[in-house]
């Protein structure tokens, strides 16, 4: 049990298999199917439906603020005849939600990680003359979302 680093119950399972057929016994694990993988067509449909929801969330006139995962699951079953678990849909949505929100300052486009849509983001700008870099900190409701550094000349800010 110590050499293969297995527990007692697994050891006796293997011992019983060995006793039944010693000539064909092997501890080599041969998996028949790949776990934790979904079909590519299902993946494409999940992303397609999540992007439709994302467009609704982004629209200012629509009062939707978050994804309806159960609705997307129902669409996949009814329209595409594909069965998917809610955690799978949620994990794909997180990859879409965690994309960066773009903020523009003097024609310079910055990426604010995790910034919520339709809400104000505070910027804290700290310039360092020695390094020639400016550090921009993105804040939302007293929570630091992220930091990005840019060259001082790219910002075109007022110099004092």
N, C-alpha and C positions, 0 to 999 in steps of 0.2 A: 504494500500500500504506500510505502514511503517513496519508492523509486518512481513509479508513475504519478505520484502525488494525487491519489484518489482517495475517496472516503470509503468507509467500511461497506456501506450498502452497494456502492458501485463495484467494489472488489468482488463481492459475492455474486452479483449479477454476471460479471465476466467469468467467474469460476464455474457457475452453472452452465453458461454457454460452452465453455471449454469441455466440461464433462459430457455434454450432449453430443458434440461433434469435434473431437480433438484434432482431426486431420485438416479440417477446413476453418479452424478457429483463427481469428485475427482481431487485433484491437484497433486496426486501421478504421477510421471513421469515413464512411462514404455517404455523403449527403446526396439525396436524389433531386431535391428542389432547393432553390435559393430562398432563404428566409428574408423578411424585411425588404422585399422588393415588390414594386407594383408594375403592371404592364405599362409600356410607354404611351399607349393610347389613353389609358386612364389618367396618367400624369398630365398629358396635354389637355384633356378635358377639365381637369381640376384647375389648372392654371388659367384656362380660358374663362371658366365661370368665376374664378376669384378676381380676374381682371375686370369682368363686367361689374362685379360688386364694388371693386376699387373705384371705377369710374363714377358710380353712384355716390360713393362716400366723398369723392373729391368735388362733386357738383355742389355749388353753394346753395342752390335753391332746393335741394333735396335734404330732408331732415334725417338722413341715415348717417350714423357716426361710426358704426362698426360692422364687421362681417356677420352674416347669418349662416353659420356653418351647417346647421341642420337643413336649411333651405337648399344649400348647395349639394348636400348629400342626397336630398330628395330629387333634385334635378338630375343628378348623375344616375340615380336608379330609374326614374321615369323616362327621361329623354334619351339617355345613352345605354340603358340596361347594364350599368356598371355598379357593382357594390363596393363601397369604400368605407372605412371606419372614420369616425369623426376626428380622432387624433391625427390621422394621415392628412386630412384636409387642413386641420389647424396648423400642422407643421409646415405645410406648403404656404399657407397664408402668412406665417411668421417670416418666411423668406421674402415675401412681397412687402410686408409691412416694414420690415427692418431695412428696406432700401432707403437711400438718403433723400432728404428733402433739399431742394436747391434754393439757395438764398443768393440774391445778387446785390453787390455793393459796388457802385461806380463801374458798372459793366464787368465786374469780376464775379464769376459764379463760384460760390462756395457750397460745400456739401455739409449739411447739418444732420448728423446721425440721430435717428429716432425722434426727430422733431414732429409733433402732431400737426395735422392739417388744420387750417382755418383758425389757428391760435397764434398769438404773438410770441415771438422768440426774442429774448434779450441777448445782445451781443456785448461782450466785454473785450475791448481791443487794447492790447498792450504791445507797444513798439519797442524794439531793442536796437539802438543805433550801432552797437558794437558788432552784433551778428548780422545786421541788415534784414532781420526777420521780424514780422509782426505776428503775435499770437492772438488768435481770435477764439474766444470761448463762447459756446452756445449754451444759454440757460433757458429753462422753462419752469416756472413756478418754483424758484429757488433750488432747482436740480440741474446739475451740470450734465449736459447731454454729450458734449464732446469738445475737442480742441483741434484747431487746424492752424498750421503755420504757413504764411505766405511771405513773399519778398515785399519789403517796404514800398518799393517803387510801383508794385502792381496795384496797390490800394488807391493811390492818388488822393490821399487825405490831406487836410490842411496841416502845414508844418508850423510849429510855434518856435 
